[in-house]
Amino acid sequence: MGSLLESSTTEVLYTAAGLNEKVFVQDDNVLPTTIRLQPPPFDDKLGLARIDVNPPGSVDIVAELLQKNHEKWHMYFRDVAGHNHIPHAILSTFAMGGGPQELHRAYDDGESIQRPMPPVSPQAVREMSDPVKFRERMHILDQYPNFLAFFEQEIAAKGGDWQAVILEHCFKRTPLSDLMMAQLFEGLYHPFIHLGFGVEFGLSGLVAEGLAQTASHDPMYIDAFFQKAEKLAETGSVPRQRLMDLYRQTRASDTIRTAPRMPDGPWKVRDGVLGRAMDEIVTVAAQFQVEPTEEDVERATAEMISCAAWSCAASHKPGKERKIDFFLMHAVTSSIFITVLARQPWIPIADKARLVEWKARLDLVWYAASAAPELNDEFIVDYEPTLSRGMDWRQLYHALNRHHDDGHVAKFVRAIKNGQEVAAPFEQSHASSLPIKGDLWLKVAQLCYDSTVMYVEGEKKWVWGAGFEPMWARVRDEVKG
């Protein structure tokens, strides 16, 4: 997968909360990770959906900025839904051919909202070697620095073999590793996204960060949903269905569609879909099933990405400006990392199939959490690009690399380009399972760019729940003509 990162164990760098000064503490029980790309020459195709190579100096800038973020900033800039996207923005820009100036822009756009990394507790890190103590500290955001130090230790103890650490902690098929695998998808897929970047670029430091985020993230208890759906599917009592039909089943169920409510706030998955319609959504989701073969994993991955893109581009309120649902958008931005993990030879095929199943099943949950908006193909087919009119993929990448954003738009567009590439081999043989195919991929990417790049302050860049009527109130009316 291209260049690897080297790990080194030197002095531990702590950043005291609320202070700018750096305190160096020597402790053999807490090991840091230095994020460092190998010097050129390197693989100029590093990163999926790449079109162009990077200008000279880009690799060193990536290493510098990732290390700065690794040492200085917390994973959570606030206690609810506050994820550090700086590495995502940097690496998306890098994969899209950005140079030093664009890479610095990607870092700077996300820095102002971050909060400092708190101190590490060496005792807590030592105790995490005990699975019972590890489990007790899970689901607590403040434990992130301790989990980060723990996973840095784990990687160093295995001679830098971060693949072995992922296998042990996420794919061992024990109760704890199953919980960790479920936790990958908590927080609107963010631990999975972060870990995915680490795997894609061979970044041991980002792997440690992603695993630490996985362990520390507060839960919506999606692990219970995953286990129930998996057990139901294993009984053979539910038929295997196309994913797009399961989106339609989700919308057709009054129980599921009305389960999330506006007063649920950020807990529409926990208190809404899973709290009020667990059995119903499990019955729907269990019908998405993947055979543990390379061919079916590839086919199902294409289906999952196509349906995620469809849910974003086909949900719209007539009379309003085009907007993409903020929550459904993450089903797309995370999808590229299913491709990343599915291509890792060290992950067993049964676990790859399981990853695709869990990801697609959770996509249905998040679709339900947005009140299962109607999906109308005409909103995609009839879309006429505005600012991106006439752009091809290369031009769109170049425009995005200059665009001030927290990384969401770039992640979305690159994931859509990856979807186009992944789905291409199946567009003839499995056309009926792919609602987005052919020229529609670029059109979906253009829609995302057009609807976000020129949004007006005070209005909404995204719509935060496309199936809820009140969420469209701060979206401007469509101007025709």
Secondary structure, 3 states (H helix, E strand, C coil): CCCCECCCCCCEEEECCCCCCEEEECCCCCCCCCCCECCCCCCCCCCCCCCCCCCCCHHHHHHHHHHHHHHHECCEEECCCEECCHHHHHHHHHHCCCCHHHHHHHHHHHHCCCCECCCCCHHHHHHCCCHHHHHHHCCCHHHHHHHHHHHHHHHHHCCCCHHHHHHHHHCCCCHHHHHHHHHCCCCCCHHHHHHHHHHHHCCHHHHHHHHHHHHHCCCCCHHHHHHHHHHHHHCCCCCCCCHHHHHHHHHHCHHHHCCCCHHHHHHHHHHHHHHHHHHHHHHHHCCCCCCCCHHHHHHHHHHHHHHHHHHHHCCCCCCECCCCEHHHHHHHHCCHHHHHHHCCCCCCHHHHHHHHHHHHHHHHHHHHHCCCCCCCCHHHHCCCCCCCCCCCHHHHHHHHHCCCCCCHHHHHHHHHHHHHHHHHHHCCCCHHHCCCCCCHHHHHHHHHHHHHCCCCCCCCCCECCCCCHHHHCCCCECCCC
